Amino acid sequence: MGKSKAKGPKAKSVFHVAKTKSLKARNKAKPVTTSLKKINIVNDEKVRMINKAFTEVQKEVKQLSKSISSKLEERHRVSTHLEVEPVNVDAAASLLSQL
C-alpha cells in the first residue's frame, strides 16, 4: 500500500537558490523627463535672481550702517569736546544744608 502524503503547503527549504528571472526583472535607470529638467532650469534662474537681489540689499544695508555709525561718532565727539566746569564743593554743601 502507498503512504499517504501530507496535504497543505510545503515547507520552504533553508537553502534557497536565487532565480535568474528575478535578476533580469530589475529595471535600468530611466533618464529624467524633460519637464523635470525644465523645472530645474527655471528654479535655478529664480534662485540666481533672488541671490542678486539679496546681495544688493546687503550692500545697501552696509552703506546705511556706515553712514549712521559715522553720524553717531560725530555726535559723540561733539559731546566729549565740551568743557566741563570744575566741581564747586561749597555750593553743593550749601544745597545739602538747605535740605
C-alpha positions as CSV (number, residue, x, y, z in Angstrom):
1,M,0.0,0.0,0.0
2,G,1.1,3.5,-0.6
3,K,1.8,6.0,2.0
4,S,-0.5,9.0,2.3
5,K,1.2,12.3,1.7
6,A,0.5,15.3,3.9
7,K,-1.7,17.8,2.2
8,G,-1.0,21.5,2.6
9,P,1.8,24.0,1.8
10,K,5.3,22.6,1.6
11,A,7.9,23.9,3.9
12,K,10.5,26.1,2.1
13,S,14.0,24.8,2.3
14,V,16.6,26.7,4.2
15,F,18.9,26.8,1.2
16,H,17.2,28.9,-1.5
17,V,18.7,29.3,-4.9
18,A,18.0,32.7,-6.5
19,K,16.2,32.6,-9.8
20,T,17.8,34.2,-12.8
21,K,14.5,35.8,-13.8
22,S,14.3,38.0,-10.7
23,L,17.7,39.5,-11.7
24,K,16.6,40.3,-15.2
25,A,13.3,41.9,-13.9
26,R,15.2,44.8,-12.4
27,N,14.7,47.9,-14.4
28,K,17.6,50.0,-15.6
29,A,17.8,53.6,-14.6
30,K,15.5,55.8,-16.6
31,P,16.5,59.2,-17.9
32,V,15.0,62.2,-16.2
33,T,12.0,63.5,-18.1
34,T,12.4,66.8,-20.0
35,S,9.7,68.5,-18.0
36,L,11.6,68.0,-14.8
37,K,14.8,69.4,-16.4
38,K,12.8,72.5,-17.5
39,I,11.5,73.0,-14.0
40,N,15.1,72.7,-12.6
41,I,16.3,75.3,-15.1
42,V,13.6,77.7,-14.2
43,N,14.2,77.2,-10.5
44,D,17.9,77.8,-10.9
45,E,17.2,81.1,-12.7
46,K,14.9,82.2,-10.0
47,V,17.5,81.4,-7.3
48,R,20.1,83.4,-9.2
49,M,17.8,86.4,-9.5
50,I,16.9,86.3,-5.8
51,N,20.6,85.9,-4.8
52,K,21.5,89.1,-6.8
53,A,18.7,91.0,-5.1
54,F,19.8,90.0,-1.7
55,T,23.4,90.9,-2.4
56,E,22.3,94.3,-3.5
57,V,20.2,94.7,-0.3
58,Q,23.1,93.6,1.8
59,K,25.4,96.2,0.2
60,E,22.8,98.9,0.8
61,V,22.4,97.9,4.4
62,K,26.2,98.1,4.9
63,Q,26.3,101.6,3.4
64,L,23.5,102.7,5.6
65,S,25.0,101.3,8.7
66,K,28.3,103.0,7.9
67,S,26.6,106.4,7.4
68,I,24.6,106.0,10.6
69,S,27.7,105.0,12.6
70,S,29.7,107.9,11.3
71,K,26.9,110.3,12.3
72,L,26.8,108.8,15.8
73,E,30.6,109.1,16.1
74,E,30.4,112.8,15.2
75,R,27.7,113.4,17.8
76,H,29.8,111.6,20.4
77,R,32.8,113.6,19.5
78,V,31.0,116.8,19.9
79,S,29.7,115.9,23.3
80,T,33.1,114.9,24.6
81,H,34.7,118.1,23.5
82,L,32.5,120.3,25.7
83,E,34.4,122.0,28.5
84,V,33.4,120.8,31.9
85,E,33.3,123.3,34.8
86,P,35.2,122.3,37.9
87,V,33.1,121.0,40.7
88,N,32.1,123.6,43.3
89,V,32.1,121.7,46.6
90,D,31.0,124.7,48.7
91,A,27.9,125.2,46.6
92,A,27.0,121.5,46.9
93,A,27.4,121.7,50.7
94,S,25.2,124.7,51.0
95,L,22.5,123.0,48.9
96,L,22.6,119.9,51.1
97,S,22.4,122.0,54.2
98,Q,19.2,123.6,52.9
99,L,17.5,120.2,52.8
